Amino acid sequence: MNIFGHGKNKKKTTSEWNIECYHLMRKGRYEQALECCETVLELEPKDVSALDRKAKCLEKLNLLEEAIKVRDFELEEHPNMFPALSNEVNDLIKLGRAEEAIERIYKNLHVYEARGKSNYIEFCFSLLLQVNPKRTQAWYDRGNYYAKLKRFDKAIESYDNALKIDPTNEIYKKNRLRALNQKEEAEKRKKMVVRYCQQCGKSFSPEDYPDCPNLPDFMVCPRCGWQNKFPINYKKIL
Ligand SMILES: [Zn+2]
């Protein structure tokens, strides 16, 4: 096949090839679009648009094995392309390779953890549970992830889901209990946050402001009527 067949100018730039590829794909001409991708990748083997479009063309042409290889490379080079992850997972599922799909997701999950990409991590967990909602390990890992972030409600919910599937698992029970204790501990500590009136020194407690989950930044002192304006994040813990 002649890769220069779509234009007279042999010195097209990669972005021009990418644009041509885009238009071909819109017309459903995936084989020709694929050639554009190949041309770009010869010049720039890691070009993210070309890699992504190449994989999409292969998926459209139902060449899933090849698409998966391209997706693997794409994700290796550009781990943040999480739509690519979702597409590769779909390809693997279509081929009945769910276990590999799960491995693929965990591989990215570890990259995102190392980079602290919380949105992507959450996306990985939802993807894992989409592949198999009964995978207790995924619920358990999700629980541990949220527990580490001190998001205890989400952690407990995850452990609960793991325990629904595997009710006698002692490790899940132990971690659930620990998250529950930590949650109660955190709530107790929150109640101990106290501020003092800047005029008379009286202490405020959350009970003075029952409608507020946290102490507000403006507080009228019940004893002297002074309007206190506290700097944001001013907190004093007993
Ligand atoms: Zn006062």
Residues whose N, C-alpha, C, O or C-beta is under 5 A from the ligand:
A	BS01	ZN	C197 Q199 C200 G201 K202 C221 R223 C224 G225 W226
